[in-house]
Amino acid sequence: MLSERPISPSTLSRKDLPWQIKWDINACTKCGRCTSVCPVNAIELGVFRKREIKTSMGLSAKPVNEFSTYYGITQRTDPAYACIGCSMCNMVCPNNAIEPQRQSDSTTLQFQNNRGGQSRTRGGRRNSSESLLDQLKFIRISMLTDPALDAGRHEFEMRTLLGRVLSPENEIKCFQENGWKPPVREIYPLVIGGMSFGALSPNMWEGLQMGVAYLNEEMNMPVRICTGEGGCPPRLLRSRFLKYVILQIASGYFGWDEIIHAIPEMKEDPCAIEIKYGQGAKPGDGGLLMWYKVNKLIAAIRGVPKGVSLPSPPTHQTQYSIEESVAKMIQSMSMAWGFRVPVYPKISASSTSLAVLNNLVRNPYAAGLAIDGEDGGTGAAYNVSMNHMGHPIASNLRDCYKALCVAGAQNEIPLVAGGGIGKNGNLAANAAALMMLGASMVQIGKYVMQAGAGCLGSEKDRCNVCNIGVCPKGITSQDPRVYRRLDPEKVAERVVDFYLSFDTELRKVFAPLGRSTSLPIGMSDGLGISDKDAADRLDIKYVI
């Protein structure tokens, strides 16, 4: 007889979940380590009843049911506790008795992710492994036409300029008229993009700062790191290491009371000020730090109550035009540091980027423009924004660089490109391609987490729980029980490792191009692609 008990519409079977737990009862010792480390409580210990049918010899013998009980692991099928595939259970299991396996077939979990009327939010980046940057090829090879260079023996100028670069005549004219000249910084072309103290755990943030300091002071590589929205610890503001930091101010102004009050006590000026107007992962949205991560320390730095979510407005209040933004933000930030610090805006890549750039060209205070493409990562955003909004970085960057060439300002205003660089591990190739499309430097974020701390998130929707503070590696958690898994010194060591390897690979790309005295910014004749439409759009060579 069929059961008449009603079944909830949100009740799922294991087959409906994208990640399923494979458990070996014979290898498991029931130690409970797997259940204790699971960040979303997807598995639990339980007592189970097992039925076996025993049969006897002979035609007249009837089968007999025998029941036994055993202890074991079960996977929860409630959508709120769906496995995220982080494999922490497998990492801690002493007998390799448990592991998550991804379903190749389509599942129905996506139809149950809006329980309580709340749309799904997550961290990570767009769930697509496609990357146009990986299709670009370097086709201009110097052999008999130009001097050949040896990446191992020749010296390469691996630095770029951040700031308004005026000609000597215009610089003298600016000084005579205004009493100051635009500040310019000479930095390494790979910048660690904005990830806030709050979005990242204290151990992760400390590890990044230690790695950057080592690269600058021991390896003579002027690497810079952006704070992201949310301020930074007071100790850093008053230390000599502030010169390696780009301070970001966004529409929530979190942490800026502390920064402004610290200006008279600063031993060094920051490298630059980045005014965030948009982010590639969530165009049109402000920042978001969920209440899970707003502990006492974060609340004190940001000047807010403990345990409340911190959404930023989608725009800077009272600034509803490009002209207002330039006048009120770029000029005021320049004045706060006595016109000694470059100030530039960061926007999400969009069809309106050219309008912003054209205004910046006419304004002497703007030190550049940072553009973040659709493949940029984030700590928290709506799933629909991450997967379906935004503009690819390559074509948007190319349009902006060509507009600067038309205005004759391609050597004056630096473009900073970000969003999906190194998405599939090809960091140096992607960065070099963007420089040849017109970027003076590139920003990375998700790659730093993956290479520096072993982030488990992927474009196949694996893990990506950065927003709720249960990061299994402790990278984006504010819970001391979780982030103590992360050793800051190991993070710093890995940051130094991948920067040195990036430097080597970048030289390997630039040497055949015959460029050693400067970066090949805008050298698009050295790029090719086997996609005719992409070649026409980017104004590069079609090769097949």
WOKANOR-V732889 format. One record per pair of residues at least 24 apart in sequence whose ideal C-beta (glycine too) atoms are under 6 Angstrom apart, sorted by the first residue. I is the first residue (numbers start at 0). J is the second residue. If there is no record, write none. Layout:
i->{I:I}
j->{J:J}
This chain:
i->{9:11:15:15:16:16:17:17:17:18:18:18:18:19:20:20:21:21:22:22:23:24:26:26:27:29:32:33:33:33:36:36:37:38:38:39:39:40:41:41:41:42:42:45:46:47:78:81:83:83:84:85:85:85:87:118:119:120:120:120:121:121:121:122:122:122:122:122:123:123:124:124:124:125:125:125:126:126:126:127:128:130:130:130:131:132:132:133:133:134:135:135:135:136:137:138:139:139:140:141:141:145:148:148:150:150:150:153:155:155:156:156:158:159:159:159:159:161:161:161:161:162:162:163:164:179:182:182:182:184:186:186:187:187:187:188:190:190:190:191:191:192:192:192:192:192:193:193:193:194:194:195:195:195:196:196:197:197:197:198:200:200:200:202:202:202:203:203:203:205:206:206:206:209:210:210:210:211:212:213:214:214:215:223:225:228:228:229:229:229:230:230:230:230:236:237:239:239:241:241:242:244:245:245:245:246:247:247:248:249:249:249:250:250:250:250:251:253:254:254:256:268:268:268:271:272:272:272:273:274:274:275:276:276:277:277:278:278:279:279:279:279:279:279:279:279:280:280:280:280:280:281:281:281:282:282:282:283:284:284:285:285:285:286:287:289:289:291:291:292:292:294:321:321:325:329:329:330:333:341:342:343:345:347:348:348:348:348:349:352:352:353:356:356:360:360:367:367:368:369:370:370:371:371:372:372:374:374:374:375:375:376:376:378:379:392:392:394:396:396:396:397:397:400:400:413:414:414:415:415:416:417:421:426:427:427:427:431:434:434:435:435:435:435:435:437:439:448:450:451:451:451:452}
j->{111:76:106:107:81:108:102:106:108:82:84:99:101:100:74:99:98:100:72:97:96:71:94:96:96:70:91:88:92:97:87:91:88:469:471:80:83:80:75:80:82:72:74:73:70:71:111:108:462:464:461:455:462:471:471:381:382:379:381:466:382:463:466:378:379:463:465:466:456:463:374:376:445:374:385:386:386:458:460:458:458:419:422:423:393:429:432:423:425:528:432:526:528:527:525:527:512:525:511:511:513:513:510:515:506:507:510:515:506:515:516:517:185:188:439:440:518:186:271:341:413:341:366:366:411:338:339:340:341:270:221:223:220:221:222:440:223:440:442:224:447:225:417:442:443:444:225:227:247:227:444:227:228:229:229:231:229:288:297:378:473:476:482:482:485:487:452:474:485:487:487:490:491:491:491:494:495:243:240:495:495:498:243:270:273:253:286:253:254:301:254:257:258:300:261:264:266:267:267:269:267:269:270:271:273:272:273:275:274:275:286:311:285:311:312:315:311:301:300:301:302:336:339:340:341:332:340:342:345:328:344:345:344:346:346:347:347:371:347:348:371:372:373:375:389:418:375:376:377:380:385:377:380:384:347:388:389:313:313:384:311:312:313:311:379:379:466:467:468:468:477:477:355:358:362:364:365:364:364:366:366:367:369:371:372:390:392:395:390:395:399:402:399:402:406:408:412:413:414:415:395:416:417:418:418:419:418:419:422:417:418:444:445:465:466:416:418:536:436:437:438:436:537:437:521:439:438:439:440:442:441:442:446:501:501:504:505:508:518:520:519:522:523:525:526:521:520:474:497:490:493:494:490}
